[in-house]
């Protein structure tokens, strides 16, 4: 099976190269995109009026980086090259990711769009507001630009979030108090849960979801959620472009450039990518600085070559397993922590 997959992939790589050479390059301002020489291009963040870099720094991986010094270097180099979107979350590495980002952004806070997430997982507004204060303290700021509800991944999450005195009320309270400028939610499990959130017609500014060339063939956020988010004028934030921990690349399905280019060629504001080292940052910068959107033919070719191996979710484990579900959410939903799962 793998030999046949490798052969199919080699055929795709050759055909994609031909398609890319023969096709017209789409205009630079696709999706409202603008570019300054030598910098990462930017796009509108939905209806907010903000311009956001087409690639953003994922906060979780900063907590995995070997030292504060390297985090500082990653953040500094990212900002210098035009990356201005920084993702984070209250629960990442028990707060270490936020602490590291806060230190790294000293003197640079006004140059970036800073986002973090709240992890109530069904608990009430007071818990959410306490978490926000802790996040602001760690991030060394008096407000975030975007505050999102983290990991809306359980079927009953929308009901809990929109219950009286729930997390949705906390979003509005934080916005009224000036502790966040914009609000949204995230999730990676099933498009139906995202659509259930959107049915509440709540004034979300952003929606974050997994978007990659495999997603198009399995429980597809690209097919089911992305059009609805864009129809409502919200900003779509993409994540897991390479499978969460690079599964698609490690198994030889795609290259990092293909995965990132595909994700950034969708109608999204920003593709958030984990960058735990300067090497990964450099790789991502090379793709983003020279970015031109894939043609529809190139995107379809990548979907087609991936289709058989995408259909069972083996490279999107965040949809099919609990591997990527955070322990805080597990606890609130009475699932065992990841440490207790069988190997």
Backbone torsions as a table, in degrees:
resi	resn	phi	psi	omega
1	UNK	NA	-46.6	-178.3
2	UNK	-65.1	-37.7	179.4
3	UNK	-61.8	-41.6	178.5
4	UNK	-65.6	-38.9	177.7
5	UNK	-62.0	-44.7	180.0
6	UNK	-61.5	-40.0	179.3
7	UNK	-65.2	-43.9	178.4
8	UNK	-62.0	-40.1	-179.1
9	UNK	-65.8	-40.1	178.5
10	UNK	-63.4	-40.0	177.0
11	UNK	-62.0	-41.7	178.7
12	UNK	-62.7	-44.3	-177.6
13	UNK	-60.1	-38.7	178.1
14	UNK	-67.6	-45.3	-177.9
15	UNK	-67.7	-36.8	179.6
16	UNK	-65.0	-36.9	178.7
17	UNK	-64.0	-40.4	179.2
18	UNK	-66.8	-44.8	178.6
19	UNK	-59.1	-44.8	-178.4
20	UNK	-64.0	-38.2	-178.4
21	UNK	-71.8	-33.3	-173.6
22	UNK	-88.4	-19.6	-172.6
23	UNK	-88.2	157.0	175.0
24	UNK	-72.5	140.3	174.6
25	UNK	-77.2	127.2	-179.5
26	UNK	-60.3	154.7	-179.6
27	UNK	-59.5	149.4	-175.2
28	UNK	-61.7	-30.2	-174.4
29	UNK	-87.8	20.3	174.4
30	UNK	-57.8	138.8	-175.8
31	UNK	58.9	25.5	-178.6
32	UNK	74.0	18.1	-173.7
33	UNK	-70.8	138.7	174.7
34	UNK	-129.3	155.5	-177.0
35	UNK	-142.9	136.9	170.7
36	UNK	-103.7	139.2	-175.1
37	UNK	-50.4	127.7	176.9
38	UNK	79.5	-1.0	-177.2
39	UNK	-111.4	160.6	174.3
40	UNK	-68.2	132.4	179.2
41	UNK	-60.9	161.5	179.5
42	UNK	-127.8	156.9	177.5
43	UNK	-136.2	161.8	176.1
44	UNK	-66.4	139.3	174.0
45	UNK	-88.4	76.7	-178.9
46	UNK	58.4	-131.8	-176.9
47	UNK	-98.8	12.5	-174.9
48	UNK	-74.4	-21.4	-174.3
49	UNK	88.7	-6.6	178.7
50	UNK	-84.9	151.3	173.4
51	UNK	-108.4	126.3	-173.4
52	UNK	-121.9	142.1	178.0
53	UNK	-62.2	147.2	-175.5
54	UNK	-70.4	-14.6	172.4
55	UNK	-126.9	141.2	-179.4
56	UNK	-124.7	159.4	-178.6
57	UNK	-89.1	121.0	177.4
58	UNK	-75.9	133.4	-174.7
59	UNK	-75.5	-30.5	-175.7
60	UNK	-59.1	-44.6	-174.6
61	UNK	-69.2	-21.7	176.5
62	UNK	-66.5	-28.6	175.9
63	UNK	-73.6	-17.0	178.3
64	UNK	-93.1	-10.0	-177.2
65	UNK	-67.4	149.7	-168.3
66	UNK	-68.2	-23.2	-177.0
67	UNK	-157.4	159.1	173.7
68	UNK	-60.6	-35.9	-179.1
69	UNK	-59.2	-44.7	-179.7
70	UNK	-69.1	-36.2	175.2
71	UNK	-58.8	-46.1	179.2
72	UNK	-59.0	-39.8	-179.5
73	UNK	-69.2	-40.3	178.7
74	UNK	-62.6	-49.0	-177.5
75	UNK	-64.1	-44.7	-178.9
76	UNK	-61.8	-45.3	-179.2
77	UNK	-67.8	-37.9	178.2
78	UNK	-60.8	-48.9	-179.5
79	UNK	-62.4	-43.5	-179.2
80	UNK	-60.7	-27.2	-178.5
81	UNK	-99.1	10.5	172.1
82	UNK	97.8	1.2	174.1
83	UNK	-75.5	122.7	-176.8
84	UNK	-125.8	6.7	179.2
85	UNK	-109.7	123.1	-178.0
86	UNK	-125.3	120.3	-177.2
87	UNK	-94.9	147.3	172.8
88	UNK	-160.0	-176.7	-177.8
89	UNK	-161.9	143.4	-178.7
90	UNK	-53.6	-37.2	-172.3
91	UNK	-95.3	-4.8	-176.1
92	UNK	-62.1	118.7	179.2
93	UNK	51.4	40.4	177.9
94	UNK	54.9	37.6	176.4
95	UNK	96.4	-12.4	-177.3
96	UNK	-62.2	-38.5	-179.2
97	UNK	-61.2	-43.3	178.3
98	UNK	-66.6	-42.2	179.6
99	UNK	-60.2	-45.0	-180.0
100	UNK	-64.6	-41.3	179.9
101	UNK	-67.1	-38.9	177.9
102	UNK	-58.9	-44.5	178.1
103	UNK	-65.2	-43.1	-176.3
104	UNK	-67.8	-25.6	-178.3
105	UNK	-93.3	6.8	176.2
106	UNK	-58.1	125.3	-178.6
107	UNK	82.9	-4.0	-178.1
108	UNK	-123.6	-0.9	-172.5
109	UNK	-53.4	-40.1	-176.0
110	UNK	-77.5	-1.7	179.0
111	UNK	-96.9	-3.8	-171.8
112	UNK	-128.5	159.7	169.3
113	UNK	-99.8	110.6	-171.8
114	UNK	-102.2	126.3	-179.8
115	UNK	-124.4	139.1	166.9
116	UNK	-139.0	174.7	-171.8
117	UNK	-129.8	152.9	180.0
118	UNK	-104.7	145.2	-170.2
119	UNK	-123.8	53.7	-180.0
120	UNK	-71.7	-37.3	179.1
121	UNK	49.5	49.5	175.7
122	UNK	102.7	-12.1	178.9
123	UNK	-80.6	174.7	-165.4
124	UNK	-88.4	-179.4	-175.5
125	UNK	-60.1	-38.2	-178.9
126	UNK	-62.2	-39.6	176.1
127	UNK	-62.5	-42.9	-179.5
128	UNK	-61.5	-45.1	-177.5
129	UNK	-68.1	-34.2	175.6
130	UNK	-64.9	-42.4	177.2
131	UNK	-61.5	-40.0	179.3
132	UNK	-61.3	-44.2	179.0
133	UNK	-61.8	-39.8	178.2
134	UNK	-65.5	-40.6	178.0
135	UNK	-63.3	-44.5	179.9
136	UNK	-62.1	-39.6	178.6
137	UNK	-64.2	-45.4	179.3
138	UNK	-65.8	-39.2	-178.0
139	UNK	-80.9	-4.4	176.6
140	UNK	57.5	49.2	180.0
141	UNK	-146.3	161.7	178.4
142	UNK	-96.0	-4.4	176.8
143	UNK	-161.2	156.4	169.1
144	UNK	-107.9	157.5	178.4
145	UNK	-79.8	-28.3	-179.2
146	UNK	-145.6	129.0	177.4
147	UNK	-121.5	122.5	-175.1
148	UNK	-121.7	151.4	171.9
149	UNK	-78.4	126.7	-173.3
150	UNK	-87.8	142.7	168.8
151	UNK	52.0	62.4	171.2
152	UNK	-83.0	87.5	-168.3
153	UNK	-130.6	-7.7	178.6
154	UNK	-102.3	146.4	-173.4
155	UNK	-58.6	-29.9	-178.6
156	UNK	-92.8	1.8	-179.4
157	UNK	-57.8	-46.6	179.8
158	UNK	-57.4	-40.5	179.1
159	UNK	-63.3	-40.6	179.8
160	UNK	-68.9	-40.2	-178.0
161	UNK	-65.4	-39.6	-176.4
162	UNK	-96.9	8.4	173.7
163	UNK	-67.0	160.1	178.3
164	UNK	-57.1	132.1	-179.4
165	UNK	67.8	25.8	-178.7
166	UNK	-91.5	-170.3	-174.9
167	UNK	-64.6	-30.5	178.8
168	UNK	-60.6	-38.6	178.2
169	UNK	-66.8	-33.2	177.7
170	UNK	-65.2	-38.7	177.8
171	UNK	-58.2	-47.3	-179.7
172	UNK	-65.0	-41.0	179.0
173	UNK	-61.5	-44.4	-179.7
174	UNK	-63.5	-37.7	179.2
175	UNK	-68.2	-42.0	178.4
176	UNK	-63.6	-34.7	-179.2
177	UNK	-83.4	-2.3	179.7
178	UNK	76.1	16.2	179.4
179	UNK	-88.0	-12.5	168.0
180	UNK	-145.3	148.9	178.1
181	UNK	-88.9	-36.5	-175.3
182	UNK	-139.0	162.5	-173.1
183	UNK	-136.4	153.2	179.7
184	UNK	-165.3	-167.9	175.9
185	UNK	-147.2	161.2	-178.5
186	UNK	-132.6	163.2	175.1
187	UNK	178.0	159.9	-174.6
188	UNK	-139.6	10.7	-168.6
189	UNK	-96.1	-56.5	-172.8
190	UNK	-149.8	131.5	-180.0
191	UNK	-56.8	-30.8	-177.8
192	UNK	-61.6	-31.6	179.6
193	UNK	-71.2	-41.6	175.4
194	UNK	-59.6	-44.6	-178.5
195	UNK	-65.0	-33.9	176.9
196	UNK	-65.9	-38.0	175.3
197	UNK	-62.1	-43.5	-176.6
198	UNK	-69.7	-24.7	179.5
199	UNK	-64.3	-17.6	179.5
200	UNK	-77.1	-7.7	179.4
201	UNK	52.2	39.2	177.3
202	UNK	-80.1	148.8	-175.1
203	UNK	-78.3	57.4	174.7
204	UNK	-67.4	141.9	174.1
205	UNK	-94.0	-27.2	-175.9
206	UNK	-140.3	154.8	172.8
207	UNK	-139.1	127.4	-177.9
208	UNK	-107.5	138.0	-174.6
209	UNK	-156.3	158.8	175.5
210	UNK	-74.2	129.7	179.5
211	UNK	-138.6	118.4	179.9
212	UNK	-160.0	174.2	-174.4
213	UNK	-70.4	-19.6	175.8
214	UNK	-81.7	-34.5	-179.0
215	UNK	-55.3	-32.7	-176.5
216	UNK	-59.1	-20.6	-175.7
217	UNK	-110.2	0.6	-174.4
218	UNK	-151.0	117.6	-179.0
219	UNK	41.8	60.5	-162.2
220	UNK	-81.1	114.9	170.4
221	UNK	-69.8	-35.4	178.7
222	UNK	-60.2	-42.2	-176.5
223	UNK	-81.6	-34.7	-170.6
224	UNK	-102.4	-37.7	-172.3
225	UNK	-101.7	-44.0	-175.1
226	UNK	-55.4	-45.4	178.1
227	UNK	-61.0	-37.3	-179.2
228	UNK	-69.5	-39.6	177.7
229	UNK	-62.2	-45.5	179.4
230	UNK	-66.8	-36.9	178.3
231	UNK	-60.5	-34.3	-178.2
232	UNK	-85.4	-1.4	178.7
233	UNK	78.0	12.8	176.7
234	UNK	-82.6	160.8	176.1
235	UNK	-88.9	128.3	175.0
236	UNK	-90.1	128.5	176.8
237	UNK	-110.8	122.6	-179.0
238	UNK	-94.4	149.2	175.8
239	UNK	-147.1	171.6	176.8
240	UNK	56.3	44.4	-178.6
241	UNK	-67.8	-21.0	-179.9
242	UNK	-116.4	10.5	175.4
243	UNK	108.8	1.4	179.2
244	UNK	107.1	-54.2	175.3
245	UNK	-130.5	31.4	178.3
246	UNK	77.0	20.8	-177.6
247	UNK	-55.5	-40.6	-176.5
248	UNK	-65.5	-34.1	178.2
249	UNK	-77.8	-45.5	-176.5
250	UNK	-62.7	-28.9	179.3
251	UNK	-92.9	7.7	174.6
252	UNK	76.6	16.4	-178.1
253	UNK	-75.5	-42.3	-179.6
254	UNK	-144.2	168.3	171.6
255	UNK	-94.9	159.8	176.5
256	UNK	-56.4	-40.0	-179.7
257	UNK	-62.9	-43.9	178.7
258	UNK	-61.3	-45.5	-178.2
259	UNK	-62.9	-45.6	-179.8
260	UNK	-68.0	-43.2	-179.2
261	UNK	-63.1	-41.6	178.1
262	UNK	-59.7	-50.5	-177.2
263	UNK	-60.9	-41.1	-178.3
264	UNK	-78.1	-12.5	177.1
265	UNK	-84.3	-9.5	174.7
266	UNK	-77.8	161.4	179.2
267	UNK	-76.0	71.8	-179.9
268	UNK	-122.1	160.8	176.4
269	UNK	-81.1	-44.3	-174.7
270	UNK	-150.2	145.5	171.6
271	UNK	-107.8	116.6	-176.7
272	UNK	-88.4	129.7	-175.0
273	UNK	-132.1	135.7	175.7
274	UNK	-70.9	132.2	-178.1
275	UNK	-134.7	89.9	-175.2
276	UNK	-90.3	2.0	179.6
277	UNK	-153.2	162.7	176.0
278	UNK	-65.3	-29.8	178.4
279	UNK	-62.7	-46.2	179.5
280	UNK	-66.8	-40.1	177.0
281	UNK	-58.6	-46.6	-179.7
282	UNK	-60.7	-42.5	177.9
283	UNK	-58.4	-47.0	-178.6
284	UNK	-68.7	-38.0	178.2
285	UNK	-62.5	-40.0	-179.1
286	UNK	-60.9	-40.4	178.8
287	UNK	-70.1	-45.0	-173.5
288	UNK	-71.3	-41.1	-177.5
289	UNK	-65.2	-35.6	-178.2
290	UNK	-99.0	14.6	-171.2
291	UNK	-61.7	131.8	163.0
292	UNK	-133.8	136.4	-174.7
293	UNK	-60.4	144.4	171.3
294	UNK	-63.4	148.4	170.6
295	UNK	-72.8	164.5	176.8
296	UNK	-60.2	-35.5	179.0
297	UNK	-65.3	-41.5	178.5
298	UNK	-64.8	-42.8	-179.8
299	UNK	-64.2	-41.8	-179.9
300	UNK	-66.7	-37.5	177.9
301	UNK	-61.7	-39.2	179.5
302	UNK	-70.4	-37.8	175.4
303	UNK	-63.0	-43.8	-175.7
304	UNK	-63.9	-43.9	-177.7
305	UNK	-70.8	-20.7	-179.2
306	UNK	-93.6	-13.3	-164.5
307	UNK	-57.0	-49.5	-176.3
308	UNK	-60.7	-38.6	-175.4
309	UNK	-87.6	-11.2	175.5
310	UNK	-87.0	-22.5	-166.7
311	UNK	-66.5	-22.0	-179.6
312	UNK	-107.1	3.4	175.8
313	UNK	75.6	16.1	-174.7
314	UNK	-65.9	-26.0	179.3
315	UNK	-106.7	8.6	173.6
316	UNK	-125.4	63.3	-174.8
317	UNK	-64.4	-20.3	176.7
318	UNK	-66.7	-19.5	175.5
319	UNK	-91.0	-37.6	-167.7
320	UNK	-101.8	-12.6	-180.0
321	UNK	-133.8	-179.9	176.4
322	UNK	-101.3	12.4	-176.9
323	UNK	-55.6	-38.8	-174.6
324	UNK	-100.0	6.9	179.6
325	UNK	-84.5	128.1	-176.0
326	UNK	-67.1	151.5	-177.9
327	UNK	-65.8	-31.9	179.7
328	UNK	-63.2	-44.8	177.5
329	UNK	-66.9	-39.8	176.8
330	UNK	-56.4	-46.1	-177.9
331	UNK	-61.3	-44.7	-177.8
332	UNK	-67.7	-24.8	179.0
333	UNK	-103.5	13.7	174.5
334	UNK	62.5	37.7	170.3
335	UNK	-105.9	150.1	-179.9
336	UNK	-67.4	150.2	176.4
337	UNK	-64.2	160.7	-175.8
338	UNK	-58.3	-31.7	-178.2
339	UNK	-63.9	-22.6	-177.5
340	UNK	-96.5	-0.2	179.8
341	UNK	-76.7	147.2	177.7
342	UNK	-65.1	144.9	179.6
343	UNK	-74.0	NA	NA
